[in-house]
């Protein structure tokens, strides 16, 4: 069973629908009990870093996630804000502590001086930094859909899987062992996104 973590931020139903389209057994839940019972865990999200981390901590979901993902090594997929939570710190509306699973910090896109709008919204081609089973049978220059104002500055280049260009190099996907996350939205990225979700279902890190 795949559990999509519900902490009150993000379009969870579009993620659920995408998984159901590829035949996955998926459940939306905001309880630690369901996270403990899950075979695979998905952490989506759209919104403010600090607010989201506060809710995860208030509900004890940060502890449940760490137990299952870090200690028990369950396959994990973070999407958009779910990627940013993996960082050590986030700088949106002050400095906030993240889960700390990936070295680095989350900071605002530095593109407005080039006349580019923030948030960054739209389709962008990826540049693969290294291979990952999550991108199996997806073209190396595939387009994915982004909606974000902040991005992760990776502290360890070994964690970086793919980048995109929007006035600067954007961290598009990261992976560390059983932890995989995307800044883009697979559930909004049509065939390429569905293929990535299929790869996640089959992934045995």
C-alpha positions as CSV (number, residue, x, y, z in Angstrom):
1,X,0.0,0.0,0.0
2,X,1.2,3.5,-0.9
3,X,0.3,6.2,1.7
4,X,0.1,9.9,0.5
5,X,0.8,11.9,3.6
6,X,-2.0,14.5,4.4
7,X,-0.8,17.4,6.5
8,X,-3.2,20.0,5.1
9,X,-1.1,21.5,2.3
10,X,-1.2,20.4,-1.4
11,X,-3.5,18.9,-4.0
12,X,-3.5,15.4,-2.6
13,X,-6.3,14.1,-4.8
14,X,-4.5,14.8,-8.1
15,X,-1.6,12.7,-6.7
16,X,-4.0,10.0,-5.7
17,X,-5.7,10.0,-9.1
18,X,-2.4,9.8,-10.9
19,X,-1.4,6.7,-8.9
20,X,-4.9,5.1,-9.4
21,X,-4.5,5.6,-13.2
22,X,-1.5,3.3,-13.1
23,X,-3.3,0.7,-10.9
24,X,-1.7,1.5,-7.6
25,X,-3.2,0.7,-4.2
26,X,-3.1,4.1,-2.6
27,X,-4.5,5.9,0.4
28,X,-4.5,9.5,1.7
29,X,-3.9,9.7,5.4
30,X,-2.7,12.1,8.1
31,X,-2.0,9.5,10.8
32,X,1.3,8.1,12.0
33,X,-0.4,4.7,12.2
34,X,-1.0,4.6,8.5
35,X,2.6,5.8,7.8
36,X,3.9,2.9,9.9
37,X,1.6,0.5,7.9
38,X,2.6,1.7,4.5
39,X,4.8,-0.1,2.0
40,X,5.7,3.1,0.2
41,X,5.3,6.7,1.3
42,X,4.6,9.8,-0.8
43,X,4.9,13.3,0.7
44,X,3.5,16.0,-1.6
45,X,2.8,19.6,-0.9
46,X,2.3,23.2,-2.1
47,X,2.7,26.1,0.3
48,X,5.0,27.6,2.9
49,X,8.0,25.5,4.3
50,X,7.6,26.7,7.9
51,X,3.9,26.1,8.1
52,X,4.2,22.6,6.6
53,X,7.0,21.6,9.0
54,X,5.0,22.9,12.0
55,X,2.0,20.7,11.1
56,X,4.2,17.6,10.5
57,X,5.8,18.1,14.0
58,X,2.4,18.9,15.7
59,X,0.9,15.7,14.4
60,X,4.1,13.6,15.1
61,X,4.3,12.8,11.4
62,X,8.0,13.9,11.3
63,X,8.9,11.2,13.8
64,X,6.8,8.6,11.9
65,X,8.4,9.5,8.6
66,X,11.9,9.3,10.0
67,X,11.2,5.9,11.6
68,X,9.8,4.4,8.4
69,X,12.0,6.1,5.8
70,X,15.4,6.5,7.5
71,X,15.4,3.6,9.9
72,X,13.3,1.0,8.0
73,X,14.3,2.2,4.5
74,X,10.9,2.3,2.9
75,X,10.7,3.8,-0.6
76,X,9.9,7.5,-0.3
77,X,8.8,10.0,-2.9
78,X,8.7,13.7,-2.1
79,X,6.9,16.1,-4.5
80,X,7.5,19.9,-4.7
81,X,7.3,21.1,-1.0
82,X,7.8,17.4,-0.1
83,X,11.3,17.7,-1.7
84,X,12.1,20.9,0.1
85,X,11.2,19.4,3.5
86,X,14.1,17.0,3.1
87,X,16.6,19.9,3.5
88,X,18.3,21.0,6.7
89,X,16.8,24.5,6.6
90,X,14.3,26.5,4.7
91,X,14.5,30.3,4.4
92,X,10.8,31.1,3.5
93,X,9.5,33.8,6.0
94,X,12.5,33.3,8.3
95,X,14.7,30.3,8.9
96,X,13.0,27.0,9.7
97,X,14.4,23.5,10.4
98,X,13.6,20.8,7.9
99,X,13.7,17.0,8.2
100,X,17.5,17.1,7.5
101,X,17.5,14.0,5.4
102,X,19.3,15.8,2.5
103,X,22.2,18.2,3.1
104,X,21.4,21.7,1.9
105,X,19.0,24.7,2.3
106,X,15.9,25.9,0.6
107,X,16.0,29.5,-0.7
108,X,14.0,31.7,-3.0
109,X,14.6,31.6,-6.7
110,X,17.0,34.4,-7.7
111,X,15.6,35.2,-11.2
112,X,13.6,38.4,-10.9
113,X,16.6,40.6,-11.8
114,X,16.5,38.8,-15.1
115,X,12.9,39.8,-15.7
116,X,11.6,36.3,-14.9
117,X,8.5,35.8,-12.8
118,X,8.4,34.1,-9.4
119,X,6.7,31.7,-8.9
120,X,8.2,29.6,-11.7
121,X,5.2,28.0,-13.4
122,X,5.3,25.8,-16.5
123,X,7.0,23.1,-18.4
124,X,10.8,22.7,-18.3
125,X,13.2,20.2,-19.9
126,X,15.3,18.2,-17.5
127,X,19.1,17.7,-17.7
128,X,20.1,14.5,-16.1
129,X,23.1,14.7,-13.8
130,X,23.3,10.9,-13.1
131,X,21.1,7.9,-13.8
132,X,18.3,6.8,-11.5
133,X,15.8,3.9,-11.8
134,X,13.0,6.4,-11.3
135,X,13.8,7.8,-14.7
136,X,13.9,4.4,-16.5
137,X,12.4,4.6,-20.0
138,X,12.0,8.4,-19.8
139,X,13.9,10.5,-22.4
140,X,16.8,12.4,-20.9
141,X,15.4,15.7,-22.1
142,X,11.8,15.1,-21.1
143,X,9.6,18.0,-20.0
144,X,8.0,18.1,-16.5
145,X,5.6,20.6,-14.9
146,X,6.9,23.0,-12.2
147,X,5.1,25.4,-9.8
148,X,7.4,26.9,-7.2
149,X,9.1,30.0,-5.7
150,X,11.8,28.3,-3.7
151,X,14.4,25.6,-4.5
152,X,16.9,23.3,-2.8
153,X,20.5,24.2,-2.9
154,X,22.0,20.7,-2.5
155,X,24.8,20.4,0.0
156,X,26.0,17.1,-1.4
157,X,26.3,16.9,-5.2
158,X,26.0,13.1,-5.0
159,X,22.3,13.6,-4.1
160,X,21.5,15.5,-7.3
161,X,19.8,13.5,-10.1
162,X,18.4,16.2,-12.5
163,X,18.3,19.9,-13.0
164,X,16.3,22.4,-15.0
165,X,17.0,25.9,-16.2
166,X,14.9,28.9,-15.3
167,X,17.3,31.9,-15.1
168,X,19.5,29.7,-12.9
169,X,20.1,26.0,-12.5
170,X,17.2,24.5,-10.5
171,X,17.3,21.3,-8.5
172,X,14.7,19.2,-10.2
173,X,15.2,15.8,-8.6
174,X,17.3,14.3,-5.8
175,X,18.0,10.8,-4.5
176,X,19.7,9.4,-1.5
177,X,19.3,5.6,-1.1
178,X,15.6,4.9,-0.7
179,X,14.7,8.7,-0.7
180,X,13.7,10.2,-4.0
181,X,12.1,13.6,-4.5
182,X,11.1,16.0,-7.3
183,X,10.7,19.7,-7.4
184,X,8.3,19.2,-10.4
185,X,4.9,17.6,-10.2
186,X,4.8,14.1,-11.7
187,X,1.0,14.0,-11.3
188,X,0.7,17.1,-13.6
189,X,3.3,16.0,-16.1
190,X,1.2,13.7,-18.3
191,X,2.9,10.6,-19.7
192,X,6.4,11.3,-18.4
193,X,5.0,11.9,-14.9
194,X,2.9,8.7,-14.9
195,X,5.9,6.7,-16.1
196,X,8.0,8.1,-13.2
197,X,5.2,7.1,-10.7
198,X,5.2,3.6,-12.3
199,X,8.9,3.4,-11.8
200,X,8.4,4.4,-8.1
201,X,5.9,1.6,-7.6
202,X,8.4,-1.0,-9.0
203,X,11.5,0.6,-7.3
204,X,13.3,-1.7,-4.8
205,X,16.1,0.5,-3.4
